[in-house]
Amino acid sequence: MSDVKKDHSIGEGTGAVAGAVTGAAIGSAAGPVGSLVGAVAGGVIGAKAGDSIAEAVNPTEYEDHFKKSYTTASYYDSSRDWNDYQPAYKYGYETYGTYRGRDFDSVEPELERNWDTTRGNSRLAWGEARGAVRDGWHHIERAIPGDADRDGR
C-alpha cells in the first residue's frame, strides 16, 4: 500500500472512530437503539471528514512536525516526553473533523471531558495537554483554506 493511500486510510479511520463516539453519545438520548444508529451515522460522517483532513494534512507528516518541534512549545514540560505529548497532538487531529467549522474555544469543554478516556498512556492532565491539542487543531485549520478560527490563533 502506498504511503499516500495508507495516510488516507489512517485519516478515514480516525475520523470514523471520532464520529462514531460522538454519534453514539448524541444518539444515547434515544436509548440503546439511538446509540447504535448514532454510532453508525457518526462513523460514516467521521470517515469522510477524516479523509478530507488527510488530504489537507498528511497524518504522518503532521506527527513528524510535532515530534520535531514539541520541545520548543511554550507548554512543554521537560519532565514529560514525546509519549506524553503524542496522544494530545493525535487527539487534536482526530477531533478536528468532528467539530470542523467551530473554533477550538467553543468545543474545548467537550474535548476536556473526553480527554481522560482518549489519552491512552499519556501522563498529561488536560491542563498540560490543552496546548498540544490546541496546536494540533490550529495546524490543521491553517492547512484547510477558509477553515481558520476567527481569532486567528
C-alpha positions as CSV (number, residue, x, y, z in Angstrom):
1,M,0.0,0.0,0.0
2,S,1.4,3.4,-0.9
3,D,2.2,5.9,1.9
4,V,-0.5,8.3,0.5
5,K,-3.2,5.6,0.5
6,K,-2.1,4.5,4.0
7,D,-2.3,8.1,5.3
8,H,-5.8,8.5,3.8
9,S,-6.8,5.2,5.4
10,I,-5.5,6.4,8.7
11,G,-7.4,9.7,8.3
12,E,-10.6,7.9,7.5
13,G,-10.1,5.5,10.4
14,T,-9.5,8.2,13.0
15,G,-12.4,10.2,11.6
16,A,-14.7,7.2,11.7
17,V,-13.8,6.5,15.3
18,A,-14.3,10.1,16.5
19,G,-17.6,10.3,14.5
20,A,-18.9,7.1,15.9
21,V,-18.1,8.1,19.5
22,T,-19.8,11.4,19.0
23,G,-22.8,9.9,17.2
24,A,-23.3,7.3,19.9
25,A,-23.2,9.9,22.6
26,I,-25.8,12.0,20.8
27,G,-27.9,9.0,20.0
28,S,-27.9,7.8,23.6
29,A,-30.7,10.2,24.4
30,A,-32.9,7.8,22.4
31,G,-31.7,4.7,24.2
32,P,-29.6,1.8,23.1
33,V,-31.0,1.8,19.5
34,G,-30.4,5.5,19.3
35,S,-26.8,4.9,20.4
36,L,-26.3,2.3,17.7
37,V,-27.8,4.4,14.9
38,G,-25.9,7.5,16.1
39,A,-22.6,5.5,16.1
40,V,-23.1,4.2,12.6
41,A,-24.1,7.6,11.2
42,G,-21.3,9.3,13.1
43,G,-18.8,6.7,11.8
44,V,-19.7,7.3,8.2
45,I,-19.7,11.1,8.5
46,G,-16.4,10.9,10.5
47,A,-14.7,8.8,7.9
48,K,-15.5,11.3,5.2
49,A,-14.2,14.2,7.4
50,G,-11.1,12.2,8.3
51,D,-10.3,11.5,4.7
52,S,-10.7,15.2,3.7
53,I,-8.4,16.2,6.6
54,A,-5.9,13.6,5.5
55,E,-5.9,15.2,2.0
56,A,-5.1,18.6,3.5
57,V,-2.8,17.3,6.3
58,N,-0.9,14.1,5.9
59,P,-1.2,12.3,9.3
60,T,2.4,11.0,9.1
61,E,3.8,14.5,8.3
62,Y,1.6,16.0,11.0
63,E,3.1,13.7,13.6
64,D,6.6,14.2,12.4
65,H,6.2,18.0,12.5
66,F,5.2,18.0,16.2
67,K,7.7,15.3,17.1
68,K,10.4,17.6,15.9
69,S,9.1,20.8,17.5
70,Y,7.2,19.9,20.7
71,T,10.2,20.6,23.0
72,T,10.2,24.3,21.9
73,A,6.5,24.9,22.6
74,S,5.6,27.2,25.5
75,Y,3.6,24.5,27.2
76,Y,6.4,21.9,27.1
77,D,7.5,20.4,30.4
78,S,10.9,18.8,30.4
79,S,9.7,16.1,32.9
80,R,7.5,14.8,30.1
81,D,8.4,13.2,26.8
82,W,7.0,12.5,23.3
83,N,5.0,9.6,24.6
84,D,3.1,12.0,26.8
85,Y,2.6,14.7,24.1
86,Q,1.9,12.5,21.1
87,P,-1.6,11.4,22.3
88,A,-2.5,15.1,22.7
89,Y,-1.5,16.0,19.2
90,K,-3.3,12.9,17.9
91,Y,-6.4,14.0,19.8
92,G,-6.3,17.4,18.1
93,Y,-6.0,15.7,14.7
94,E,-8.7,13.1,15.4
95,T,-11.3,15.5,16.8
96,Y,-10.9,18.4,14.4
97,G,-13.1,16.8,11.7
98,T,-15.8,16.1,14.2
99,Y,-16.0,19.8,15.1
100,R,-15.0,21.3,11.8
101,G,-16.3,24.8,11.4
102,R,-16.3,25.5,15.1
103,D,-13.5,27.2,16.9
104,F,-11.4,25.5,19.5
105,D,-12.6,27.6,22.4
106,S,-16.2,26.6,21.7
107,V,-15.5,22.9,21.8
108,E,-12.8,22.8,24.5
109,P,-15.2,21.9,27.3
110,E,-16.2,18.7,25.4
111,L,-12.6,18.0,24.5
112,E,-11.6,18.3,28.1
113,R,-14.4,16.0,29.3
114,N,-13.3,13.3,26.8
115,W,-9.5,13.6,27.3
116,D,-9.2,11.1,30.1
117,T,-10.8,8.4,28.0
118,T,-8.7,9.1,24.9
119,R,-5.3,9.9,26.3
120,G,-4.0,6.4,26.4
121,N,-0.7,6.2,28.4
122,S,-0.1,9.9,28.4
123,R,0.7,11.3,31.8
124,L,-0.7,14.7,30.9
125,A,-3.8,16.0,32.7
126,W,-6.0,18.2,30.5
127,G,-4.3,21.4,31.7
128,E,-1.0,20.1,30.5
129,A,-2.3,18.6,27.2
130,R,-4.5,21.5,26.2
131,G,-1.8,23.5,24.5
132,A,-0.7,20.5,22.4
133,V,-4.3,19.6,21.4
134,R,-4.9,23.3,20.5
135,D,-1.6,23.5,18.5
136,G,-2.6,20.3,16.6
137,W,-6.1,21.7,16.0
138,H,-4.8,25.0,14.6
139,H,-2.2,23.3,12.5
140,I,-5.0,21.5,10.6
141,E,-7.1,24.7,10.5
142,R,-4.3,26.6,8.8
143,A,-3.9,23.9,6.2
144,I,-7.6,23.9,5.1
145,P,-8.4,27.1,3.2
146,G,-11.2,29.1,4.8
147,D,-11.3,27.0,7.9
148,A,-9.3,29.1,10.4
149,D,-10.6,30.3,13.7
150,R,-12.0,33.8,13.7
151,D,-9.4,34.9,16.3
152,G,-6.5,33.7,14.1
153,R,-4.8,31.8,16.8
